[in-house]
């Protein structure tokens, strides 16, 4: 993610630099050197030796005239250092030119054959070839190396954290636990790890809810079925008793179906809560007095309105069922979440029983009586729906004296 884009960027910059450097700087240096050499050749041909000596001294070019030289068989006419100079000299002199580069001593020799003589021009290689090109390449490679050394530990730590998340997710997917898994790495990686842990907790709670529900259904259905079998086998069965058992079984089956309907996939839509809560409260209140406190401009967020309506319907119906006279519904909008509280003035639920109240098919004797009816699924359905929206449901003491159900939904 870091090194490959950096290397590609460096290569692009190097190509652009070399193209510009070769085409302009080196070409200019070659033309200047070839012009000086041609000028001195012309002065030599005219016999003006004094002017040649002065020009050689001023330009830093040594001139010698030799009858024979011991030169390498291979010239440097096509080298990267002297190729442009050789080409430009051949075009101007319109004759043979041999260029030799002594890279060890950083010298340049230009041999121009004239009749039976060889006129040699010697100068420093830097007058024709800029060493900044090589320095530039070294700096490019050095910068990549420095960045690699600095970035490599962070990349290793980052990828190690991602591999840990992958291993933990693989274990979680096979139903295993990873007690040593803790969020680590960058902030984004830690956020992903915490999201994975939250997802695992929700899945575990989801499985526990279904296990509790199936256990409760099997237990509560066995009792009326046993009574019905005993009544039929021991003699004439009491029709009223059988009907009560049948009604109770039908109520449990309906509750199970309601629980299942809460998990039907639904498309998220822009949602505001006041119209929904107002409608639910009007339908569920009965003879209870309801006070509603909503903001002037309620928050708009994406949610599954059907599922939320069922969740708040269950909470409001519970409040109306157990309230004595009054129910109060309040919405408070924060920067990142919406908080809804539903208070009633009923008997409430003791603090040590509130966890049980959220379990499916659990009916608390201290808070509910047989006359209130219900299957014990209302708050469980509401909690599952709220958590599926990324929110939380809390049971607290109400300032009205009964139970407060506080729901927090992210915006």
C-alpha positions as CSV (number, residue, x, y, z in Angstrom):
1,X,0.0,0.0,0.0
2,X,2.9,2.4,0.7
3,X,6.0,1.1,-1.0
4,X,4.5,0.2,-4.4
5,X,2.9,3.6,-5.0
6,X,6.1,5.3,-3.8
7,X,8.3,3.3,-6.1
8,X,5.9,3.9,-9.1
9,X,5.9,7.6,-8.3
10,X,9.7,7.7,-8.1
11,X,10.0,6.0,-11.4
12,X,7.6,8.5,-13.0
13,X,9.5,11.4,-11.5
14,X,12.8,9.9,-12.6
15,X,11.7,9.4,-16.2
16,X,10.3,12.9,-16.4
17,X,13.5,14.3,-14.9
18,X,15.8,12.3,-17.1
19,X,13.8,13.2,-20.2
20,X,14.1,16.9,-19.5
21,X,17.7,16.6,-18.2
22,X,18.9,14.7,-21.2
23,X,17.0,16.7,-23.8
24,X,18.0,20.1,-22.5
25,X,20.9,20.2,-20.1
26,X,23.1,17.6,-21.7
27,X,22.3,18.8,-25.2
28,X,23.2,22.4,-24.2
29,X,26.5,21.3,-22.6
30,X,27.3,19.2,-25.7
31,X,26.6,22.1,-28.1
32,X,28.7,24.4,-26.1
33,X,31.6,22.0,-26.0
34,X,31.4,21.2,-29.7
35,X,31.2,24.9,-30.5
36,X,34.4,25.6,-28.5
37,X,36.2,22.7,-30.2
38,X,35.2,23.8,-33.7
39,X,36.3,27.4,-32.9
40,X,39.7,26.2,-31.8
41,X,40.0,24.0,-34.9
42,X,39.3,27.0,-37.1
43,X,41.9,29.0,-35.3
44,X,44.4,26.2,-35.7
45,X,43.6,26.0,-39.4
46,X,44.2,29.8,-39.7
47,X,47.6,29.5,-37.9
48,X,46.5,31.7,-34.9
49,X,48.2,29.7,-32.3
50,X,48.2,32.5,-29.7
51,X,44.4,32.7,-29.9
52,X,44.1,29.0,-29.5
53,X,46.3,29.0,-26.4
54,X,44.2,31.8,-24.9
55,X,40.9,30.1,-25.6
56,X,42.2,26.7,-24.3
57,X,43.2,28.4,-21.1
58,X,39.9,30.2,-20.7
59,X,37.7,27.1,-21.5
60,X,39.8,24.6,-19.6
61,X,40.4,22.5,-22.7
62,X,43.9,21.1,-23.3
63,X,45.0,20.8,-26.9
64,X,47.7,18.5,-28.2
65,X,48.8,17.5,-31.7
66,X,50.0,13.9,-32.2
67,X,51.0,11.8,-35.1
68,X,49.8,8.6,-33.4
69,X,47.9,7.7,-30.3
70,X,47.4,4.4,-28.4
71,X,43.6,4.5,-28.0
72,X,41.1,1.7,-27.2
73,X,39.6,0.0,-30.2
74,X,36.1,0.9,-28.9
75,X,35.2,4.5,-28.8
76,X,32.7,6.3,-26.6
77,X,30.9,7.9,-29.4
78,X,27.6,6.2,-28.4
79,X,28.0,6.3,-24.6
80,X,25.5,8.2,-22.4
81,X,28.2,10.7,-21.4
82,X,29.6,11.6,-24.8
83,X,27.0,10.4,-27.4
84,X,25.5,13.9,-27.9
85,X,28.9,15.6,-28.1
86,X,30.1,13.1,-30.8
87,X,27.0,13.5,-32.8
88,X,27.1,17.3,-32.7
89,X,30.8,17.4,-33.6
90,X,30.4,15.1,-36.6
91,X,27.6,17.3,-37.9
92,X,29.7,20.5,-37.5
93,X,33.0,19.2,-38.7
94,X,31.5,16.9,-41.3
95,X,34.3,14.5,-40.7
96,X,35.4,11.7,-38.4
97,X,35.5,12.3,-34.7
98,X,36.5,9.8,-32.0
99,X,35.5,10.4,-28.4
100,X,36.9,8.5,-25.4
101,X,35.8,8.6,-21.8
102,X,38.1,7.9,-18.9
103,X,35.5,7.2,-16.2
104,X,38.1,6.4,-13.6
105,X,39.7,9.9,-13.8
106,X,36.5,11.6,-15.0
107,X,38.2,12.8,-18.2
108,X,37.0,13.3,-21.8
109,X,39.2,13.0,-24.9
110,X,38.2,14.1,-28.4
111,X,40.4,13.0,-31.3
112,X,39.9,14.8,-34.6
113,X,42.0,13.4,-37.5
114,X,43.5,16.1,-39.7
115,X,45.7,15.0,-42.6
116,X,48.6,13.1,-41.0
117,X,47.9,14.5,-37.6
118,X,45.5,13.8,-34.7
119,X,44.4,16.9,-32.8
120,X,43.3,15.9,-29.3
121,X,41.1,17.9,-27.0
122,X,41.1,16.9,-23.3
123,X,38.8,18.2,-20.7
124,X,37.0,17.2,-17.5
125,X,34.0,15.0,-18.0
126,X,31.8,17.3,-15.9
127,X,32.0,19.9,-18.8
128,X,29.9,17.5,-20.9
129,X,28.1,15.2,-18.5
130,X,26.3,16.4,-15.3
131,X,26.9,14.1,-12.3
132,X,23.7,15.3,-10.8
133,X,21.9,12.6,-12.7
134,X,23.7,9.9,-10.8
135,X,23.2,11.8,-7.5
136,X,19.5,12.1,-8.3
137,X,19.3,8.3,-8.8
138,X,21.1,7.7,-5.5
139,X,18.7,10.0,-3.7
140,X,15.7,8.3,-5.2
141,X,16.9,4.9,-4.1
142,X,18.0,6.2,-0.7
143,X,14.6,7.8,-0.1
144,X,12.8,4.6,-1.0
145,X,15.1,2.7,1.4
146,X,14.6,5.2,4.2
147,X,10.8,5.1,3.8
148,X,10.9,1.3,3.7
149,X,12.9,1.1,6.9
150,X,10.5,3.6,8.6
151,X,7.3,2.2,7.3
152,X,8.0,-1.5,7.4
153,X,7.5,-1.9,11.2
154,X,4.2,-0.1,11.0
155,X,3.0,-2.2,8.1
156,X,4.1,-5.4,9.8
157,X,2.2,-4.4,13.0
158,X,-0.8,-3.4,10.9
159,X,-1.0,-6.6,8.9
160,X,-0.4,-8.7,12.1
161,X,-3.4,-7.1,13.7
162,X,-5.5,-7.8,10.6
163,X,-4.3,-11.4,10.6
164,X,-5.4,-11.7,14.3
165,X,-8.8,-10.4,13.3
166,X,-9.0,-12.9,10.5
167,X,-8.0,-15.8,12.9
168,X,-10.5,-14.7,15.5
169,X,-13.3,-14.3,12.9
170,X,-12.5,-17.8,11.7
171,X,-12.8,-19.2,15.2
172,X,-16.0,-17.3,15.9
173,X,-17.4,-18.6,12.6
174,X,-16.8,-22.2,13.8
175,X,-18.5,-21.5,17.1
176,X,-15.2,-21.3,19.1
177,X,-14.0,-18.6,21.4
178,X,-10.7,-16.7,21.4
179,X,-10.1,-15.5,24.9
180,X,-6.7,-14.0,24.0
181,X,-8.1,-11.8,21.2
182,X,-7.9,-8.1,22.1
183,X,-8.1,-5.1,19.8
184,X,-4.7,-3.9,18.7
185,X,-3.0,-1.9,15.9
186,X,-4.2,1.3,14.3
187,X,-7.3,3.1,15.4
188,X,-9.2,1.8,12.3
189,X,-8.0,-1.8,13.0
190,X,-9.0,-1.5,16.7
191,X,-12.5,-0.3,15.6
192,X,-12.8,-3.3,13.3
193,X,-11.7,-5.6,16.1
194,X,-14.2,-4.1,18.5
195,X,-17.0,-4.4,15.9
196,X,-16.1,-8.1,15.5
197,X,-16.3,-8.6,19.3
198,X,-19.7,-6.8,19.4
199,X,-21.0,-8.9,16.5
200,X,-19.9,-12.1,18.3
201,X,-21.6,-10.9,21.5
202,X,-24.8,-10.2,19.6
203,X,-24.7,-13.6,17.8
204,X,-24.1,-15.3,21.2
205,X,-27.1,-13.4,22.6
206,X,-29.1,-14.2,19.6
207,X,-28.4,-17.9,20.0
208,X,-29.1,-17.8,23.8
209,X,-32.4,-16.0,23.1
210,X,-33.4,-18.8,20.7
211,X,-32.3,-21.5,23.0
212,X,-34.2,-20.0,25.9
213,X,-37.2,-19.5,23.6
214,X,-37.2,-23.1,22.4
215,X,-36.7,-24.4,26.0
216,X,-39.6,-22.2,27.2
217,X,-41.9,-23.3,24.4
218,X,-41.2,-26.9,24.9
219,X,-41.6,-26.6,28.7
220,X,-44.8,-24.5,28.6
221,X,-46.4,-26.6,25.9
222,X,-45.8,-29.9,27.7
223,X,-47.7,-28.8,30.8
224,X,-51.1,-28.1,29.0
225,X,-50.6,-31.1,26.7
226,X,-50.1,-33.4,29.8
227,X,-53.1,-32.0,31.5
228,X,-55.2,-32.4,28.4
229,X,-54.0,-36.0,27.9
230,X,-54.7,-36.8,31.6
231,X,-58.2,-35.3,31.4
232,X,-59.0,-37.3,28.4
233,X,-57.6,-40.6,29.7
234,X,-59.0,-40.4,33.2
235,X,-62.6,-39.7,32.2
236,X,-64.9,-37.0,30.8
237,X,-62.8,-34.0,30.1
238,X,-63.9,-30.5,31.3
239,X,-64.4,-28.5,28.2
240,X,-63.6,-25.2,29.9
241,X,-60.3,-26.5,31.2
242,X,-59.4,-27.9,27.8
243,X,-60.3,-24.6,26.1
244,X,-58.2,-22.6,28.6
245,X,-55.2,-24.9,27.8
246,X,-55.8,-24.5,24.1
247,X,-56.0,-20.7,24.4
248,X,-52.8,-20.7,26.4
249,X,-51.0,-22.8,23.7
250,X,-52.4,-20.6,21.0
251,X,-51.2,-17.5,22.8
252,X,-47.7,-19.0,23.0
253,X,-47.7,-20.0,19.3
254,X,-48.8,-16.5,18.4
255,X,-46.0,-15.0,20.5
256,X,-43.5,-17.2,18.8
257,X,-44.8,-16.2,15.4
258,X,-44.6,-12.5,16.4
259,X,-41.0,-13.1,17.5
260,X,-40.2,-14.7,14.2
261,X,-41.9,-11.9,12.2
262,X,-39.5,-9.4,13.9
263,X,-36.6,-10.9,12.0
264,X,-38.1,-10.7,8.5
265,X,-35.7,-8.7,6.3
266,X,-36.9,-5.1,5.7
267,X,-35.4,-2.3,3.6
268,X,-34.0,0.6,5.6
269,X,-35.8,4.0,5.1
270,X,-35.5,7.5,6.3
271,X,-37.4,7.5,9.6
272,X,-38.5,10.0,12.3
273,X,-39.8,8.6,15.5
274,X,-42.5,11.1,16.7
275,X,-45.2,10.1,14.2
276,X,-44.6,6.4,14.9
277,X,-44.6,6.8,18.6
278,X,-47.7,9.0,18.6
279,X,-49.6,6.4,16.6
280,X,-48.4,3.5,18.8
281,X,-49.3,5.4,22.0
282,X,-52.8,6.3,20.7
283,X,-53.5,2.6,19.9
284,X,-52.0,1.2,23.1
285,X,-53.0,3.7,25.7
286,X,-56.5,2.7,26.4
287,X,-57.8,4.7,29.4
288,X,-54.2,5.6,30.5
289,X,-53.0,9.2,30.3
290,X,-50.1,9.7,27.9
291,X,-47.7,12.6,27.8
292,X,-45.3,13.0,24.9
293,X,-42.3,15.2,24.7
294,X,-40.6,15.4,21.3
295,X,-38.1,17.9,19.8
296,X,-39.4,20.6,17.4
297,X,-37.1,19.1,14.6
298,X,-36.7,15.4,15.3
299,X,-33.7,13.6,14.0
300,X,-33.9,11.9,10.7
301,X,-32.0,8.6,10.3
302,X,-32.1,5.3,8.4
303,X,-33.9,2.4,10.0
304,X,-36.4,-0.4,9.4
305,X,-39.6,1.3,10.4
306,X,-41.8,-1.8,10.5
307,X,-39.4,-3.5,12.9
308,X,-39.0,-0.4,15.1
309,X,-42.8,0.0,15.2
310,X,-43.2,-3.5,16.5
311,X,-40.5,-3.0,19.1
312,X,-41.9,0.3,20.4
313,X,-45.4,-1.1,20.2
314,X,-44.4,-4.0,22.5
315,X,-42.7,-1.5,25.0
316,X,-45.7,0.8,25.0
317,X,-48.2,-2.0,25.3
318,X,-46.3,-3.3,28.3
319,X,-46.2,0.2,29.8
320,X,-50.0,0.6,29.3
321,X,-50.7,-2.8,30.7
322,X,-48.9,-2.3,34.0
323,X,-49.3,1.5,34.4
324,X,-51.8,2.8,36.9
325,X,-52.8,6.1,35.4
326,X,-49.9,7.7,33.4
327,X,-47.4,7.0,30.6
328,X,-44.7,9.4,29.5
329,X,-42.8,9.1,26.2
330,X,-39.8,11.4,25.6
331,X,-37.3,11.8,22.7
332,X,-33.9,13.5,23.1
333,X,-31.7,14.0,20.0
334,X,-27.9,14.0,20.5
335,X,-25.1,14.5,18.0
336,X,-24.6,10.8,17.3
337,X,-27.7,9.0,18.7
338,X,-31.4,9.4,19.6
339,X,-32.6,8.5,23.1
340,X,-36.2,7.5,23.8
341,X,-37.6,6.9,27.3
342,X,-40.9,5.3,28.0
343,X,-42.0,5.8,31.7
344,X,-45.0,4.4,33.5
345,X,-46.3,4.7,37.1
346,X,-46.8,1.0,37.6
347,X,-45.2,-1.4,40.1
348,X,-42.0,-1.5,38.1
349,X,-39.5,-4.4,37.9
350,X,-36.9,-5.0,40.7
351,X,-33.3,-4.4,39.6
352,X,-32.3,-8.0,40.2
353,X,-35.1,-9.2,37.9
354,X,-34.6,-6.9,34.9
355,X,-32.1,-9.2,33.1
356,X,-34.7,-12.0,33.4
357,X,-37.4,-9.7,32.1
358,X,-35.6,-9.5,28.8
359,X,-35.5,-13.2,28.3
360,X,-38.1,-14.7,26.1
361,X,-41.2,-16.4,27.6
362,X,-40.2,-15.2,31.1
363,X,-43.1,-13.6,33.2
364,X,-42.1,-12.0,36.5
365,X,-44.5,-12.6,39.4
366,X,-43.6,-9.4,41.1
367,X,-44.3,-7.3,38.0
368,X,-46.9,-9.3,36.2
369,X,-50.0,-11.2,37.2
370,X,-52.1,-13.7,35.5
371,X,-54.7,-11.1,34.8
372,X,-52.3,-9.1,32.6
373,X,-51.8,-11.9,30.1
374,X,-48.9,-12.0,27.7
375,X,-46.3,-14.5,26.9
376,X,-43.2,-12.8,28.1
377,X,-41.9,-12.1,24.6
378,X,-42.6,-8.3,24.3
379,X,-39.4,-6.9,25.8
380,X,-37.3,-9.7,24.3
381,X,-38.6,-8.9,20.8
382,X,-38.0,-5.2,21.4
383,X,-34.4,-5.8,22.6
384,X,-33.5,-7.9,19.6
385,X,-34.9,-5.4,17.2
386,X,-33.1,-2.5,18.9
387,X,-29.8,-4.3,18.9
388,X,-30.3,-5.3,15.2
389,X,-30.4,-1.5,14.6
390,X,-27.1,-1.1,16.5
391,X,-28.8,0.3,19.5
392,X,-29.3,-0.6,23.1
393,X,-32.3,-1.1,25.5
394,X,-32.1,-0.4,29.2
395,X,-34.6,-1.1,32.1
396,X,-34.3,1.6,34.8
397,X,-36.3,3.1,37.6
398,X,-38.8,5.7,36.4
399,X,-39.3,9.1,38.0
400,X,-43.0,8.3,37.8
401,X,-42.5,5.4,40.3
402,X,-42.7,2.5,37.8
403,X,-40.4,1.2,35.1
404,X,-38.4,3.3,32.6
405,X,-37.5,1.7,29.3
406,X,-34.6,3.7,27.7
407,X,-33.7,3.0,24.1
408,X,-30.6,4.4,22.4
409,X,-30.4,4.3,18.6
410,X,-27.4,5.5,16.6
411,X,-28.1,8.1,13.9
